[in-house]
């Protein structure tokens, strides 16, 4: 499953870095651009968050969007195997929590994701 290498802005949240034993963690905000989503998600590598390896990621919330699907709820899930952030939900989804539509407009949303790794 290919992931889109562009189409979003990733910002690491200042003062969100922490270490638990041998595991580092950082909180990032991911803001998609208009009509940029591709099936399989946005490619986010360990280097994007300052790690050598991402071992897990926790979806921490979504700030409401202003794009086409602003009234829809979108959830973000990080796929460790494919190094991609996938979006689920939205008006284009026929079933609850189906993957967001390819080329869907998720602009205006900001996803908060905590990454774990080393």
GUNUVEX-484409 format. One line per 3 residues: number of its first residue (from 1); for each residue x, z, y of N, C-alpha, C, CB. Coordinates in nm, 3 decimals, m for minus. Each point is the difference from the previous one (the first is absolute). Glycine has a CB too. Layout:
GUNUVEX-484409
NUM) X/Z/Y/X/Z/Y/X/Z/Y/X/Z/Y; ...
end
This chain:
GUNUVEX-484409
1) 0.085/0.000/m0.117/m0.085/0.000/0.117/0.089/0.000/0.123/m0.185/0.122/m0.123; 0.174/m0.222/0.204/0.084/m0.012/0.118/m0.058/0.083/0.114/0.072/m0.230/m0.072; 0.016/0.282/0.153/m0.043/0.077/0.117/0.046/m0.071/0.126/0.010/0.215/m0.131
4) m0.090/m0.204/0.234/0.030/m0.063/0.127/0.113/0.076/0.070/m0.239/m0.080/0.019; 0.344/0.010/0.019/0.114/0.065/0.064/m0.017/0.015/0.151/0.144/m0.093/m0.180; m0.249/0.037/0.235/m0.026/0.013/0.142/m0.144/0.043/0.019/0.172/m0.176/0.056
7) m0.217/0.177/0.066/m0.140/0.029/0.024/m0.032/0.144/0.031/m0.046/m0.185/m0.148; 0.147/0.267/0.173/m0.025/0.139/0.035/0.116/0.055/0.082/m0.138/0.030/m0.208; 0.111/0.079/0.275/0.104/0.074/0.071/0.009/0.137/m0.065/m0.038/m0.126/0.219
10) 0.157/0.163/m0.264/0.023/0.130/m0.062/0.079/0.085/0.097/m0.004/m0.100/m0.234; m0.048/0.219/0.263/0.067/0.092/0.091/0.018/0.134/m0.071/m0.099/m0.116/0.203; 0.224/0.161/m0.211/0.027/0.131/m0.059/m0.034/0.106/0.105/0.183/m0.094/m0.153
13) m0.256/0.196/0.112/m0.045/0.105/0.092/0.115/0.095/0.028/m0.237/m0.019/m0.086; 0.273/0.037/0.213/0.109/0.092/0.034/m0.027/0.140/m0.053/0.048/m0.136/0.206; 0.056/0.202/m0.248/m0.007/0.138/m0.051/m0.084/0.014/m0.127/0.028/0.075/0.233
16) m0.054/m0.184/m0.304/m0.077/0.011/m0.124/0.090/0.001/m0.124/m0.189/m0.115/0.114; 0.319/0.096/m0.095/0.092/0.003/m0.113/0.009/0.142/m0.055/0.132/m0.192/0.097; m0.127/0.202/m0.231/0.016/0.129/m0.064/0.067/m0.021/m0.135/m0.204/0.094/0.118
19) 0.255/0.013/m0.176/0.065/m0.005/m0.130/m0.053/0.114/m0.085/0.209/m0.107/0.098; m0.252/0.073/m0.222/m0.045/0.099/m0.097/0.088/m0.016/m0.123/m0.240/m0.002/0.087; 0.335/0.093/m0.105/0.096/m0.015/m0.110/0.084/m0.124/0.022/m0.157/0.117/m0.159
22) 0.145/m0.215/0.069/0.074/m0.125/0.013/m0.089/m0.114/0.051/0.149/0.076/m0.186; m0.271/m0.044/0.224/m0.094/m0.104/0.045/m0.014/0.004/0.151/m0.123/0.015/m0.218; 0.143/m0.132/0.279/m0.021/m0.014/0.145/m0.141/m0.052/0.023/0.248/m0.043/0.041
25) m0.301/0.072/0.076/m0.134/m0.047/0.035/m0.004/m0.037/0.147/m0.101/0.144/m0.178; 0.018/m0.242/0.210/m0.020/m0.042/0.138/m0.142/m0.054/0.015/0.247/m0.055/0.027; m0.305/0.079/0.089/m0.133/m0.052/0.029/0.014/m0.127/0.084/m0.101/0.234/m0.009
28) 0.026/m0.336/m0.028/0.006/m0.126/0.072/m0.141/m0.045/0.037/0.212/m0.063/m0.122; m0.221/m0.003/0.237/m0.126/m0.065/0.035/0.019/m0.149/m0.022/m0.061/0.180/0.171; m0.038/m0.241/m0.233/0.004/m0.144/m0.030/m0.119/m0.064/0.070/0.117/0.036/m0.226
31) m0.088/m0.127/0.319/m0.105/m0.066/0.078/0.000/m0.149/m0.032/0.021/0.172/0.184; m0.121/m0.220/m0.260/m0.008/m0.142/m0.032/m0.029/m0.086/0.124/m0.080/0.063/m0.230; 0.119/m0.190/0.220/m0.034/m0.096/0.105/m0.120/m0.082/m0.046/0.241/m0.009/0.080
34) m0.302/m0.063/0.011/m0.123/m0.075/m0.029/0.018/m0.102/m0.110/m0.066/0.033/0.235; m0.032/m0.041/m0.322/m0.007/m0.100/m0.108/0.129/m0.010/m0.080/m0.162/m0.125/0.137; 0.223/0.238/m0.165/0.131/m0.002/m0.064/0.001/0.052/m0.143/0.093/0.029/0.223
37) m0.204/0.024/m0.273/0.003/0.062/m0.132/m0.002/m0.106/m0.110/m0.117/0.201/0.093; 0.202/m0.181/m0.193/0.004/m0.088/m0.117/m0.025/0.084/m0.124/0.162/m0.159/0.113; m0.230/0.104/m0.211/m0.023/0.070/m0.126/0.134/0.047/m0.054/m0.207/m0.137/m0.049
40) 0.214/0.261/0.013/0.126/0.059/m0.048/0.062/0.093/0.102/0.037/m0.201/m0.138; m0.075/0.186/0.265/0.042/0.096/0.101/0.118/m0.041/0.085/m0.088/0.167/m0.149; 0.129/m0.072/0.231/0.114/m0.016/0.091/0.125/0.054/m0.068/m0.150/0.019/0.203
43) 0.256/m0.099/m0.204/0.126/0.044/m0.059/0.063/0.107/0.088/0.033/m0.226/m0.107; m0.009/0.343/0.048/0.070/0.109/0.069/0.108/0.049/m0.095/m0.206/0.068/0.138; 0.330/m0.095/m0.104/0.112/0.035/m0.086/0.054/0.138/0.037/0.058/m0.244/m0.026
46) 0.022/0.303/m0.061/0.062/0.129/0.034/0.081/m0.008/0.129/0.009/0.054/m0.244; 0.056/m0.165/0.269/0.080/m0.016/0.121/m0.088/0.007/0.126/0.164/m0.140/m0.130; m0.289/0.096/0.121/m0.091/0.007/0.115/m0.024/0.143/0.047/m0.108/m0.208/m0.082
49) 0.119/0.304/m0.010/m0.024/0.140/0.036/0.128/0.084/m0.006/m0.233/m0.025/m0.087; 0.347/m0.041/0.073/0.128/0.069/0.002/0.041/0.064/m0.132/m0.044/0.041/0.236; m0.013/m0.090/m0.347/0.032/0.054/m0.132/0.073/m0.104/m0.085/m0.202/0.150/0.013
52) 0.261/m0.105/m0.123/0.053/m0.092/m0.102/m0.104/m0.030/m0.105/0.230/0.089/0.039; m0.325/0.007/m0.059/m0.103/m0.013/m0.103/m0.124/0.074/0.046/0.174/m0.018/m0.182; m0.290/m0.047/0.172/m0.128/0.067/0.024/m0.055/0.039/m0.135/m0.046/m0.130/0.216
55) 0.021/0.260/m0.235/m0.051/0.048/m0.128/m0.150/0.024/0.003/0.221/0.103/m0.042; m0.276/m0.086/0.162/m0.143/0.024/0.013/m0.039/m0.016/0.147/0.000/0.158/m0.200; m0.127/m0.172/0.224/m0.053/m0.005/0.135/m0.140/0.057/m0.001/0.141/m0.202/0.058
58) m0.174/0.276/0.045/m0.131/0.063/0.011/m0.070/m0.054/0.123/0.083/0.207/m0.116; m0.200/m0.259/0.096/m0.083/m0.048/0.110/m0.049/0.122/0.077/m0.070/m0.209/m0.127; 0.099/0.213/0.257/m0.035/0.118/0.080/m0.117/m0.021/0.093/0.235/0.063/m0.014
61) m0.287/m0.185/0.025/m0.116/m0.023/0.085/0.006/m0.132/0.072/m0.020/0.243/0.027; m0.092/m0.279/0.032/m0.013/m0.124/0.076/m0.058/0.031/0.135/m0.030/m0.134/m0.210; 0.092/0.080/0.314/m0.059/0.008/0.132/m0.093/m0.119/0.012/0.203/0.120/0.102
64) m0.322/m0.104/m0.046/m0.099/m0.107/0.004/0.053/m0.128/0.062/m0.175/0.173/0.014; 0.124/m0.284/m0.064/0.045/m0.130/0.047/m0.087/m0.057/0.109/0.092/m0.037/m0.222; m0.039/m0.069/0.282/m0.076/m0.071/0.103/m0.017/m0.146/m0.037/0.085/0.159/0.173
67) m0.037/m0.198/m0.291/m0.007/m0.140/m0.045/m0.138/m0.034/m0.055/0.244/0.007/m0.050; m0.249/m0.115/m0.023/m0.125/m0.051/m0.055/m0.074/0.103/m0.085/0.101/m0.226/0.002; m0.026/0.308/m0.074/m0.060/0.097/m0.093/0.006/0.142/0.055/0.064/m0.148/m0.190
70) m0.073/0.163/0.321/0.017/0.130/0.063/m0.100/0.104/m0.049/0.087/m0.118/0.199; m0.202/0.075/m0.248/m0.099/0.096/m0.048/0.017/0.032/m0.148/m0.158/m0.084/0.174; 0.256/0.024/m0.238/0.024/0.019/m0.142/0.110/0.102/m0.024/m0.074/m0.233/m0.043
73) 0.067/0.297/m0.072/0.105/0.093/m0.039/0.102/m0.075/m0.085/m0.160/0.196/0.009; 0.286/m0.185/0.028/0.107/m0.058/m0.080/0.091/0.112/m0.047/m0.011/m0.218/0.128; 0.050/0.211/m0.253/0.094/0.096/m0.058/0.128/m0.073/m0.035/m0.188/0.142/m0.089
76) 0.300/m0.073/0.100/0.129/m0.059/m0.033/0.059/0.068/m0.123/0.038/m0.057/0.243; 0.016/m0.026/m0.334/0.064/0.051/m0.122/0.135/m0.070/m0.013/m0.224/0.047/m0.114; 0.332/0.032/0.097/0.132/m0.059/m0.016/0.027/m0.024/m0.149/0.082/0.115/0.211
79) m0.047/m0.238/m0.246/0.034/m0.038/m0.137/0.152/0.009/m0.013/m0.204/m0.155/m0.021; 0.252/0.260/m0.046/0.144/0.024/m0.012/0.069/m0.114/m0.075/m0.043/0.247/0.003; m0.020/m0.298/m0.108/0.059/m0.106/m0.082/0.024/m0.127/0.081/m0.113/0.096/m0.200
82) 0.013/m0.137/0.279/0.009/m0.124/0.076/0.042/0.020/0.145/m0.174/m0.092/m0.148; 0.201/0.217/0.185/0.042/0.036/0.136/m0.095/m0.058/0.105/0.238/0.008/m0.079; m0.366/0.014/0.059/m0.097/m0.056/0.094/m0.108/0.102/0.035/0.045/m0.228/m0.093
85) m0.092/0.219/0.216/m0.110/0.082/0.046/m0.126/m0.084/m0.007/0.150/0.137/0.153; m0.241/m0.098/m0.242/m0.123/m0.075/m0.020/m0.115/0.069/0.073/0.083/m0.082/m0.224; m0.175/0.002/0.276/m0.117/0.052/0.068/m0.123/m0.020/m0.087/0.104/m0.049/0.224
88) m0.191/0.149/m0.224/m0.123/m0.004/m0.079/m0.118/0.038/0.087/0.128/0.056/m0.209; m0.243/m0.121/0.182/m0.121/0.026/0.075/m0.027/m0.111/0.098/0.035/0.244/m0.026; m0.112/m0.215/0.129/m0.029/m0.098/0.104/m0.128/m0.076/m0.028/0.242/m0.021/0.040
91) m0.292/m0.042/0.063/m0.126/m0.074/m0.009/0.010/m0.118/m0.096/m0.051/0.068/0.234; 0.171/m0.122/m0.255/0.015/m0.117/m0.086/m0.002/0.037/m0.148/0.131/m0.110/0.182; m0.130/0.238/m0.214/0.004/0.042/m0.139/m0.140/0.004/m0.059/0.207/0.133/0.046
94) m0.227/m0.198/m0.158/m0.130/m0.001/m0.067/m0.026/0.132/m0.071/0.019/m0.248/m0.029; 0.085/0.313/m0.018/m0.014/0.126/m0.071/0.079/0.108/0.073/m0.031/m0.121/m0.220; m0.009/0.244/0.200/0.071/0.111/0.063/0.146/m0.002/m0.042/m0.211/0.137/0.007
97) 0.298/m0.127/0.088/0.144/0.006/m0.020/0.060/m0.125/m0.065/m0.027/0.243/m0.017; m0.033/m0.356/0.037/0.063/m0.126/m0.041/0.110/m0.030/0.100/m0.215/m0.088/m0.108; 0.314/0.011/0.066/0.109/m0.032/0.093/m0.054/m0.079/0.118/0.165/m0.001/m0.190
100) m0.113/0.032/0.307/m0.040/m0.065/0.125/0.021/m0.151/m0.013/0.059/0.208/0.133; m0.141/m0.285/m0.064/0.004/m0.146/m0.011/0.131/m0.059/0.050/m0.246/m0.001/0.027; 0.298/m0.097/m0.101/0.121/m0.070/0.041/m0.024/m0.065/0.136/0.065/m0.042/m0.242
103) 0.036/0.051/0.329/m0.006/m0.049/0.139/m0.101/0.079/0.083/0.066/m0.228/m0.081; m0.107/0.345/0.030/m0.093/0.085/0.075/0.066/0.057/0.124/m0.117/0.056/m0.213; 0.035/m0.027/0.310/0.047/0.053/0.128/m0.008/0.152/m0.002/m0.075/m0.210/0.120
106) 0.189/0.275/m0.140/0.007/0.146/0.001/0.063/0.048/0.130/0.016/0.005/m0.252; m0.007/m0.094/0.350/0.063/0.039/0.127/m0.081/0.111/0.065/0.092/m0.233/0.030; m0.024/0.316/0.041/m0.064/0.113/0.065/0.002/0.126/m0.084/m0.143/m0.161/0.118
109) 0.154/0.146/m0.249/0.013/0.117/m0.086/0.145/0.048/0.003/m0.189/m0.081/m0.149; 0.208/0.210/0.130/0.133/0.055/m0.017/m0.006/0.091/m0.122/0.055/m0.012/0.251; 0.026/m0.021/m0.352/0.003/0.077/m0.124/0.118/0.096/0.003/m0.109/m0.190/m0.127
112) 0.083/0.315/0.096/0.106/0.101/m0.006/0.035/0.023/m0.145/m0.079/0.109/0.215; 0.206/m0.131/m0.249/0.045/0.011/m0.138/0.127/0.084/m0.003/m0.102/m0.225/m0.060; 0.104/0.326/m0.028/0.121/0.080/m0.019/0.073/m0.054/m0.120/m0.106/0.207/0.101
115) 0.232/m0.247/m0.080/0.085/m0.055/m0.104/0.092/0.107/m0.053/m0.011/m0.228/0.105; 0.036/0.225/m0.237/0.090/0.093/m0.067/0.108/m0.081/m0.071/m0.185/0.174/m0.031; 0.306/m0.127/0.032/0.108/m0.070/m0.070/0.134/0.062/0.030/m0.133/m0.209/0.009
118) 0.235/0.124/m0.021/0.136/0.045/0.031/0.084/m0.117/0.042/m0.020/0.188/m0.163
end
